[in-house]
Amino acid sequence: YKNAQIIPATYEHGIMLAPYLREADKREIRASVGWTPEKALTHSIALSEPGYAVVTPDGSPMAVFGASPYQDKFGLVWFMSSDQIFKLNRLDFIKNSKFWVEKFFDDYDIIFNVVDARNKVHIRWLKWIGFEFIADIENFGIEKKSWTQFFKN
């Protein structure tokens, strides 16, 4: 990345990123668990093995992502960011996405999660990376919205 580096994510990265989280990410958090962005970020970072932060040269986080152990060799993958990552590092982000997703296979045989079916941008990005979509889930989360389950192995 020209304007950023990727380092291990910390609790502080979650606290710092929370006020700047993209609206699409906030909407998914509200629809699934109803938490604040701060709680969702710090919880996700705490459970991740591994977890990463994309930070500016001064150390400010633009994104955090990771995979949490689910069972055996299954990892629950996630990514949350501010709009800043796309303003400063759009091409680097796109070019390096596949590398970082593949890195999770150092620890897991299968990675998966669900995505809000309303979030067409996230779905398009996940397809581009090579995730497969396996199930539509109705009435999911506290807002009872439609979600789509995806995985990669």
C-alpha positions in Angstrom: 0.0 0.0 0.0 1.3 3.4 -0.9 -0.5 5.3 1.8 -0.9 2.6 4.5 0.5 -0.5 6.1 -1.1 -3.6 7.5 -0.3 -4.5 11.1 -1.9 -6.7 13.8 -5.2 -5.2 14.9 -5.6 -4.0 18.5 -8.5 -3.0 20.7 -7.4 0.7 20.2 -7.8 0.3 16.4 -11.5 -0.6 17.0 -12.0 2.4 19.3 -10.4 4.8 16.8 -12.2 3.5 13.7 -15.7 3.3 15.2 -16.7 7.0 14.6 -15.6 6.8 11.0 -17.1 3.4 10.1 -18.8 3.3 6.7 -22.6 3.5 6.7 -22.9 0.1 5.0 -21.0 -1.6 7.8 -23.0 0.2 10.5 -26.2 -0.9 8.7 -25.0 -4.6 8.8 -24.1 -4.3 12.5 -27.5 -2.9 13.4 -29.4 -5.4 11.3 -27.5 -8.5 12.6 -26.8 -7.8 16.3 -27.8 -4.3 17.1 -24.5 -3.3 18.6 -22.7 0.0 18.4 -19.8 0.2 15.9 -17.3 0.4 18.8 -18.6 -2.9 20.3 -18.7 -4.7 17.0 -15.2 -3.6 16.1 -13.6 -4.4 19.4 -15.5 -7.7 19.8 -14.4 -8.8 16.3 -10.8 -7.9 16.9 -10.7 -9.7 20.2 -12.0 -12.9 18.7 -9.9 -12.9 15.6 -7.0 -15.2 15.0 -5.6 -13.4 13.1 -6.8 -9.8 13.0 -5.3 -7.0 11.0 -5.6 -3.2 10.8 -4.9 -1.1 7.7 -3.4 2.1 9.1 -2.2 5.4 7.7 1.5 6.4 8.1 0.5 8.2 11.4 -1.1 5.0 12.7 -4.8 5.9 12.2 -6.9 2.9 11.2 -8.8 2.9 7.9 -10.0 -0.7 8.1 -9.8 -3.8 10.3 -10.4 -7.3 9.2 -9.8 -10.8 10.4 -11.0 -14.4 10.9 -12.4 -15.9 14.1 -12.2 -19.6 14.8 -15.6 -21.2 14.5 -15.0 -24.9 14.7 -12.1 -27.2 13.8 -10.6 -25.4 10.7 -13.5 -23.1 9.9 -12.9 -19.3 10.1 -15.5 -16.6 10.3 -14.2 -13.8 8.1 -15.0 -10.1 8.4 -14.0 -6.7 7.2 -15.0 -3.2 8.3 -13.7 0.1 7.2 -14.0 3.9 6.9 -14.5 5.5 3.5 -10.9 6.7 3.8 -9.4 3.4 2.6 -11.2 3.8 -0.7 -10.2 7.4 -1.1 -6.5 6.9 -0.3 -5.9 3.3 -1.3 -8.7 2.1 -3.7 -6.4 0.4 -6.2 -4.1 -1.1 -3.6 -7.1 -2.4 -1.7 -8.5 -4.1 -4.7 -5.2 -5.5 -5.9 -4.3 -6.9 -2.4 -7.7 -8.2 -1.4 -7.2 -11.7 -2.8 -3.7 -12.0 -1.1 -5.1 -11.2 2.3 -8.1 -13.5 1.9 -5.7 -16.3 0.9 -3.6 -15.6 3.9 -6.4 -16.9 6.1 -5.9 -20.4 4.7 -2.6 -20.5 6.7 -5.0 -21.1 9.7 -8.3 -22.3 8.2 -9.5 -24.8 5.6 -12.8 -23.0 5.0 -13.6 -19.4 5.6 -17.2 -18.1 5.6 -19.8 -15.6 6.9 -23.0 -13.9 5.9 -23.6 -10.6 4.0 -26.6 -8.4 4.1 -28.5 -9.1 0.8 -29.1 -5.4 0.4 -25.4 -4.8 0.2 -24.7 -5.2 -3.5 -21.2 -3.6 -3.4 -20.0 -6.1 -0.7 -21.5 -9.0 -2.7 -19.8 -8.0 -5.9 -16.4 -7.7 -4.1 -16.9 -11.1 -2.4 -17.6 -12.7 -5.8 -14.6 -11.0 -7.3 -12.4 -12.4 -4.6 -13.7 -15.9 -5.3 -16.2 -16.6 -2.6 -19.1 -18.9 -3.4 -22.6 -18.1 -2.3 -24.4 -21.1 -0.8 -27.6 -20.0 0.9 -30.1 -17.2 1.3 -31.2 -16.8 4.9 -34.5 -15.0 5.6 -35.4 -13.3 8.8 -31.8 -13.2 10.0 -30.5 -11.0 12.9 -32.4 -8.7 15.1 -33.9 -6.8 12.2 -35.0 -10.0 10.5 -33.5 -9.1 7.1 -32.4 -11.2 4.2 -28.8 -12.3 4.2 -26.6 -14.5 2.0 -24.1 -17.0 3.3 -20.8 -17.3 1.5 -17.6 -19.4 1.8 -14.3 -20.2 0.3 -12.0 -23.2 0.6 
